[in-house]
Amino acid sequence: MTKTSTFWLVGVIFGILGLSIFGCVIFGMIAGRRDARYNELIGYKKVTNYKCKNCSQVVAVDTAEAKMKQGDLDGRQFVTVDRDTICGSCKIKQVQKAEKFLKEGKRAFGNKDYETALDRFYSAEALGNDEAVKWRKRTDDILNEMARSLSRADYALILREHFLDKNMDVKVWITGKDNKYLHMKFVLFNDVWVHNFKEGDLVQEIRKLEFDRVYFTDGFGYNTYIYW
């Protein structure tokens, strides 16, 4: 290859490289201007439609000036958004429905149908009835206490089995409101036995179940109880 050809080839290579660099610079400038234009904040009107979430009626319209990136606005002069609300007519219906649920809940509560009462009170509360909140909490407390009461009744059977497994014929039963009193009868009960019982693990189980007292009797005159 001659020197002339070599110089010509080198020149072509540098020319191509130069055009590439120049092209990259121009492209970067164009992209930068495009990004700057995209991110430029411009004014627009924000229109908010307050629609009833029950009947879809537009209750009110609010218009405000706002700013958004030009690229996100995409040529629009205003943007419409919807907000949930409740119209006057639906509000009246909602109040009436809540009162109906509350009335049904109170009737069920009076009949001691607490499960139904709780369901109605929850429904009334969801519709914004403040009185239903108090009734729902009251019903919830009763149902929780009923559940604990049943747990205490079941525990009497469990405790009976526990003693039988240890070859001890201890009779166990429950009395009192909400099953709060635990009774045990065993011919060998005495102060030493009760003292050791108070120091054992069973007492912690009994306390967790919210028993108020534990009664002990040997059936022949020895009677005592413990409480906390």
C-alpha positions as CSV (number, residue, x, y, z in Angstrom):
1,M,0.0,0.0,0.0
2,T,1.4,3.4,-0.9
3,K,1.8,6.3,1.5
4,T,-0.9,8.2,-0.3
5,S,-3.4,5.3,0.2
6,T,-2.4,5.0,3.8
7,F,-2.9,8.7,4.5
8,W,-6.2,8.5,2.7
9,L,-7.4,5.5,4.8
10,V,-6.3,7.2,8.1
11,G,-8.2,10.3,7.0
12,V,-11.4,8.4,6.3
13,I,-11.2,6.6,9.7
14,F,-10.7,9.9,11.6
15,G,-13.4,11.5,9.6
16,I,-15.9,8.7,10.5
17,L,-14.8,9.0,14.2
18,G,-15.3,12.8,14.1
19,L,-18.7,12.5,12.6
20,S,-19.7,9.9,15.3
21,I,-18.5,12.2,18.1
22,F,-20.2,15.1,16.5
23,G,-23.4,13.1,16.2
24,C,-23.3,12.0,19.8
25,V,-22.9,15.6,20.9
26,I,-25.8,16.8,18.8
27,F,-27.9,13.8,20.0
28,G,-27.1,14.6,23.6
29,M,-28.0,18.3,23.1
30,I,-31.3,17.3,21.5
31,A,-32.1,14.8,24.3
32,G,-31.2,17.3,27.0
33,R,-33.5,19.9,25.5
34,R,-36.2,17.3,25.2
35,D,-35.8,16.3,28.8
36,A,-35.8,19.9,29.9
37,R,-39.0,20.5,28.0
38,Y,-40.5,17.4,29.4
39,N,-39.8,18.4,33.0
40,E,-40.8,22.0,32.5
41,L,-43.7,22.8,34.9
42,I,-46.7,24.5,33.2
43,G,-50.0,25.6,34.5
44,Y,-53.3,23.7,34.0
45,K,-56.7,23.5,35.5
46,K,-57.5,20.7,37.9
47,V,-61.2,19.8,37.9
48,T,-62.4,17.6,40.8
49,N,-65.8,15.9,40.5
50,Y,-67.2,14.9,43.8
51,K,-69.3,11.9,43.0
52,C,-71.7,10.0,45.2
53,K,-70.2,6.5,45.7
54,N,-73.7,5.0,45.9
55,C,-75.6,6.5,43.0
56,S,-72.7,8.1,41.0
57,Q,-74.4,11.5,41.0
58,V,-72.0,14.5,40.8
59,V,-72.6,16.4,43.9
60,A,-70.1,19.3,43.4
61,V,-67.3,20.4,41.1
62,D,-64.2,22.1,42.2
63,T,-61.7,23.9,39.8
64,A,-58.2,24.9,40.9
65,E,-55.0,26.1,39.2
66,A,-52.1,23.7,39.4
67,K,-48.8,22.8,37.8
68,M,-47.6,19.6,36.2
69,K,-44.6,18.5,34.1
70,Q,-45.3,19.3,30.5
71,G,-44.5,15.7,29.5
72,D,-47.0,14.3,31.9
73,L,-49.7,16.8,30.9
74,D,-49.3,15.6,27.3
75,G,-50.9,18.7,25.8
76,R,-54.0,18.8,28.0
77,Q,-55.2,22.1,29.4
78,F,-57.2,20.5,32.2
79,V,-57.2,17.3,34.2
80,T,-60.4,15.7,35.7
81,V,-60.3,13.6,38.8
82,D,-63.1,12.0,40.8
83,R,-63.5,12.0,44.5
84,D,-66.0,9.8,46.5
85,T,-68.6,11.4,48.6
86,I,-72.3,10.8,49.5
87,C,-75.1,12.9,48.2
88,G,-77.9,14.1,50.6
89,S,-80.4,11.6,49.4
90,C,-78.1,8.6,49.8
91,K,-77.0,10.0,53.2
92,I,-80.6,10.0,54.5
93,K,-81.0,6.4,53.2
94,Q,-77.7,5.4,54.8
95,V,-78.8,6.9,58.2
96,Q,-82.1,5.1,58.0
97,K,-80.5,1.8,57.1
98,A,-78.0,2.2,60.0
99,E,-80.8,2.9,62.4
100,K,-82.6,-0.2,61.1
101,F,-79.6,-2.4,61.8
102,L,-79.2,-0.8,65.2
103,K,-82.8,-1.6,66.1
104,E,-82.4,-5.2,64.9
105,G,-79.2,-5.5,66.9
106,K,-80.9,-4.3,70.1
107,R,-83.8,-6.7,69.7
108,A,-81.4,-9.6,69.2
109,F,-79.3,-8.4,72.2
110,G,-82.5,-8.4,74.3
111,N,-83.2,-12.0,73.2
112,K,-79.6,-12.9,74.1
113,D,-78.9,-13.8,70.5
114,Y,-75.5,-12.1,70.7
115,E,-74.1,-13.4,67.5
116,T,-76.9,-11.8,65.4
117,A,-76.7,-8.7,67.6
118,L,-73.0,-8.3,66.9
119,D,-73.5,-8.7,63.1
120,R,-76.2,-6.0,63.1
121,F,-74.1,-3.6,65.3
122,Y,-71.1,-4.0,63.0
123,S,-73.3,-3.2,60.0
124,A,-74.7,-0.1,61.7
125,E,-71.2,1.0,62.7
126,A,-70.0,0.6,59.1
127,L,-72.7,3.0,58.0
128,G,-71.5,5.6,60.5
129,N,-73.8,5.1,63.4
130,D,-72.0,6.1,66.6
131,E,-74.4,4.5,69.0
132,A,-73.7,1.1,67.4
133,V,-70.0,1.4,68.4
134,K,-70.9,1.2,72.1
135,W,-73.4,-1.7,71.6
136,R,-70.9,-3.6,69.5
137,K,-68.2,-3.3,72.1
138,R,-70.6,-4.4,74.8
139,T,-71.8,-7.4,72.8
140,D,-68.2,-8.3,72.0
141,D,-67.3,-8.3,75.7
142,I,-70.2,-10.6,76.5
143,L,-69.3,-13.0,73.7
144,N,-65.6,-13.1,74.8
145,E,-66.6,-13.7,78.4
146,M,-69.0,-16.5,77.2
147,A,-66.1,-18.1,75.4
148,R,-63.9,-17.9,78.5
149,S,-66.7,-19.3,80.6
150,L,-66.9,-22.3,78.3
151,S,-63.1,-22.7,78.4
152,R,-63.3,-22.8,82.2
153,A,-66.0,-25.5,82.1
154,D,-63.9,-27.5,79.7
155,Y,-60.9,-27.1,82.0
156,A,-62.7,-28.9,84.8
157,L,-62.8,-32.1,82.6
158,I,-59.1,-31.6,81.7
159,L,-58.1,-31.2,85.3
160,R,-60.1,-34.3,86.3
161,E,-58.1,-36.3,83.6
162,H,-54.9,-34.8,84.8
163,F,-55.4,-36.1,88.4
164,L,-56.6,-39.5,87.2
165,D,-53.4,-39.9,85.1
166,K,-51.5,-39.4,88.4
167,N,-53.7,-42.1,90.1
168,M,-55.5,-39.5,92.2
169,D,-59.3,-39.7,92.3
170,V,-59.9,-35.9,92.5
171,K,-63.5,-34.8,91.7
172,V,-63.6,-31.5,89.9
173,W,-66.6,-29.2,89.1
174,I,-67.4,-25.6,88.4
175,T,-69.9,-23.2,90.0
176,G,-70.6,-19.5,90.1
177,K,-71.5,-16.8,87.6
178,D,-69.5,-17.3,84.4
179,N,-68.0,-20.5,85.9
180,K,-65.6,-18.5,88.1
181,Y,-65.4,-21.0,91.0
182,L,-63.4,-24.2,90.7
183,H,-64.1,-27.0,93.2
184,M,-62.0,-30.0,94.0
185,K,-62.7,-33.0,96.3
186,F,-60.2,-35.5,97.4
187,V,-60.0,-37.6,100.6
188,L,-56.3,-36.8,101.1
189,F,-56.7,-33.0,101.0
190,N,-55.0,-31.1,103.9
191,D,-53.1,-27.9,104.5
192,V,-49.8,-29.5,103.2
193,W,-51.4,-30.6,100.0
194,V,-53.0,-27.2,99.4
195,H,-49.8,-25.4,100.2
196,N,-47.9,-27.5,97.6
197,F,-50.7,-26.9,95.1
198,K,-50.3,-23.2,95.4
199,E,-46.6,-23.5,94.6
200,G,-47.2,-25.7,91.5
201,D,-47.7,-25.0,87.8
202,L,-51.5,-25.7,87.9
203,V,-52.2,-22.5,89.7
204,Q,-50.8,-20.5,86.8
205,E,-53.1,-22.3,84.4
206,I,-56.0,-21.6,86.6
207,R,-55.2,-17.9,87.0
208,K,-54.8,-17.6,83.2
209,L,-58.4,-18.9,82.8
210,E,-59.5,-16.1,85.2
211,F,-61.0,-18.3,87.9
212,D,-61.8,-16.2,91.0
213,R,-61.4,-19.0,93.6
214,V,-60.4,-22.6,94.0
215,Y,-62.2,-24.6,96.7
216,F,-60.8,-27.8,98.4
217,T,-62.6,-30.3,100.5
218,D,-61.9,-33.9,101.7
219,G,-65.6,-34.6,102.1
220,F,-65.1,-35.2,105.9
221,G,-64.9,-31.7,107.3
222,Y,-61.7,-30.2,105.8
223,N,-62.7,-27.2,103.7
224,T,-60.6,-24.3,102.4
225,Y,-60.1,-22.1,99.4
226,I,-57.5,-20.0,97.7
227,Y,-57.9,-16.8,95.7
228,W,-55.8,-14.0,94.2
